[in-house]
Amino acid sequence: MSKRDELIQKYAADLKDKCGVTPDMDLLTKVTIGCGPSIYNADAATVASSDPSELATVRNNFLIKKLGLPDNEKLDEGLDKVIEQYGRSNRFKYRAVIYYLLTKHFKKESVYA
């Protein structure tokens, strides 16, 4: 099993155990691949949800640029809901899991079709 496949399995387990979601493995794989090499870097692989600049990066680079969403307050509401679903007290929020949940939340699976 490749390193990426191992990470995808870890992300799927997080979605099931911490978020109560049965993941669409095809979409999760595409989202993970879309994260690029950041998934192999310990710092870049996670999202510091308590850091406003980190959330601004997710908002601008993923929600607006990647998913093509309009810049409005719904983005912050969606981010907040996804972080709540993942668990605010959970220190390690994987970027691929956050991106997967955001993609599902905003119904933008077509971006990865």
Secondary structure as UniProt FT lines:
FT   HELIX           3..17
FT   TURN            18..19
FT   HELIX           25..34
FT   HELIX           36..40
FT   TURN            42..45
FT   TURN            49..50
FT   HELIX           52..57
FT   HELIX           58..66
FT   HELIX           73..86
FT   TURN            88..89
FT   HELIX           95..105
FT   TURN            106..107
FT   HELIX           109..112
//
